[in-house]
Amino acid sequence: MKLHEKIRQLRLQRGYSQENLAEALGLSTTAYGDLERGKTELTVSRLEQVAAALGTPVLHFFQEGTPEAEQ
């Protein structure tokens, strides 16, 4: 599973909308949507922000399997 797919899946598991997460990250909904679709490269600092907003460690996104299996 690709990084942007893991972010989307974890967001859905946490019950957040794209609008919720975009607001938490200080992004437009469009910019956040592009991030989730893999159209935008993630910087380490942005990934740290996403992880914090989702309440998970950054390393979570680099583990094998799906977000459900990693919790």
N, C-alpha and C positions, 0 to 999 in steps of 0.2 A: 504494500500500500504506500502510495506517495505521501509526502509530508502534507501537502495541501488537503489531501483526502482525509488524513488523520485529524487535521484541525477541524474540518467540517463535521466529521463523525463525532468527535468529542464535543463540539459545540451543540450538536443535536442531542447528544446524551445528557448534557447539562441543562437542556431546555432553553437555551438562548436563541434568539433570532439573530439574523445577520445585523439587523439594526442595533440590537443591544450590544453586540460585540464591537461593531464599528464605533459606536458612541464611546464605549470604554477605552478604545484605542485611539480616539481622536481622529478617526478616518471617516470619509463619506461612505455611505452604504455601497456605492459603486466601487470605490477603491477596495473595500473589504471583500466584496464579492469577487473582484479580480484576483485577490490574494487566495481566496478559497478555490478558485477555478484553476490556479496555477499559472495565471497570466502575468503575475507580478513576482519577481524574485524576492524572497524573504531575506532580510538582513538578520544577523544574530540578535541585534538589539530589538528588532520587531518581533522575532520569534520569542524572545524573553518576555515581551509585553503580552503577546498572545497567550503564552503559557501562564503568566500571572493572572490574566483576565479569566482564564479557564480553571485556575486553581490547580495546576499540575506542574511538575518539574519539566524543564526543557528536555531532559533526557528521555522523558516519556515518549516523545515524538520519534525517537531513534531506535526504540525497541521493536523487535519483530512482532508481527501479529496485529490484531485490531485493537483499538482502544479498550474494548470490553475485556479482552484477555489480559491486558496489561495492568488493570486496576487491582 
